[in-house]
Amino acid sequence: MALNRKMIKQGIVVSDANDKTIVVRVLRQYIHPLYKKTVRRHKKFMAHDELNEAHVGDTVQIMESRPMSARKRWTLHKIVDRSK
């Protein structure tokens, strides 16, 4: 029995200009080991959106996938919240 162990990340769509591609900004927080202060870091991921469903401002989940292009290694898993 094969289990789906692909990583899922949640973030906000910052660009949907390219066809079938979205750019998702994923925020992560951690406690600094020395100063014990909360540090916020973000990273942008390019994700495959086959039906062009997601738009700028939407909160989405992206899932690991095979390489689709030089920088695209994620696919749109689901749209959590639509922007207003």
C-alpha positions as a printed NumPy array, in Angstrom:
array([[  0.   ,   0.   ,   0.   ],
       [  1.572,   3.275,  -1.134],
       [  0.922,   6.337,   0.99 ],
       [  1.019,   9.863,  -0.362],
       [  3.921,  11.412,   1.528],
       [  4.277,  14.539,  -0.573],
       [  4.887,  17.791,   1.273],
       [  2.067,  20.337,   1.382],
       [  2.632,  24.046,   2.036],
       [  0.125,  26.868,   2.477],
       [  0.595,  30.418,   1.251],
       [ -0.835,  33.405,  -0.592],
       [ -0.819,  33.796,  -4.377],
       [  1.262,  36.839,  -5.345],
       [  1.182,  36.383,  -9.129],
       [ -0.978,  34.601, -11.681],
       [  0.309,  36.382, -14.803],
       [  1.791,  33.291, -16.482],
       [ -0.448,  30.693, -18.135],
       [ -1.072,  27.636, -15.907],
       [  1.376,  28.967, -13.287],
       [  0.981,  30.741,  -9.958],
       [  3.595,  32.17 ,  -7.623],
       [  2.865,  31.416,  -3.959],
       [  4.473,  33.234,  -1.011],
       [  4.906,  30.831,   1.916],
       [  5.577,  32.32 ,   5.357],
       [  7.357,  30.409,   8.106],
       [  8.007,  31.469,  11.685],
       [ 10.562,  30.173,  14.118],
       [ 12.106,  31.169,  17.437],
       [ 15.66 ,  32.516,  17.172],
       [ 17.927,  30.101,  19.071],
       [ 19.919,  32.797,  20.879],
       [ 17.583,  35.791,  21.22 ],
       [ 14.318,  33.825,  21.64 ],
       [ 12.518,  36.246,  19.352],
       [ 10.018,  35.151,  16.709],
       [ 11.576,  35.473,  13.259],
       [  9.412,  35.587,  10.119],
       [ 10.824,  34.39 ,   6.806],
       [  9.121,  33.913,   3.464],
       [  9.914,  32.131,   0.232],
       [  8.216,  32.155,  -3.156],
       [  7.337,  28.939,  -4.958],
       [  6.14 ,  28.533,  -8.544],
       [  3.254,  26.081,  -8.785],
       [  1.358,  24.471, -11.655],
       [ -2.303,  25.546, -11.907],
       [ -3.758,  23.547, -14.821],
       [ -7.171,  25.275, -14.919],
       [ -5.999,  28.809, -13.982],
       [ -8.303,  28.691, -10.923],
       [ -6.237,  30.642,  -8.392],
       [ -5.89 ,  34.421,  -8.494],
       [ -3.804,  37.036,  -6.671],
       [ -4.672,  37.208,  -2.971],
       [ -6.101,  33.681,  -2.686],
       [ -4.858,  31.459,   0.123],
       [ -3.878,  28.108,  -1.4  ],
       [ -2.212,  24.814,  -0.575],
       [  0.502,  23.535,  -2.902],
       [  1.846,  19.992,  -3.082],
       [  5.204,  18.595,  -4.173],
       [  5.257,  17.138,  -7.667],
       [  7.557,  16.111, -10.466],
       [  9.506,  18.921, -12.168],
       [  7.192,  20.726, -14.599],
       [  9.814,  23.225, -15.794],
       [ 13.131,  24.687, -14.695],
       [ 11.66 ,  26.308, -11.542],
       [  8.225,  24.69 , -11.176],
       [  8.194,  21.701,  -8.778],
       [  4.837,  22.201,  -7.052],
       [  1.177,  21.858,  -8.073],
       [ -1.949,  23.539,  -6.77 ],
       [ -3.522,  21.177,  -4.224],
       [ -6.571,  23.211,  -3.208],
       [ -7.83 ,  26.753,  -2.729],
       [ -8.374,  27.379,   0.979],
       [ -9.792,  30.917,   0.821],
       [-10.693,  33.253,  -2.028],
       [ -9.641,  36.898,  -1.967],
       [-12.346,  39.538,  -1.837]])
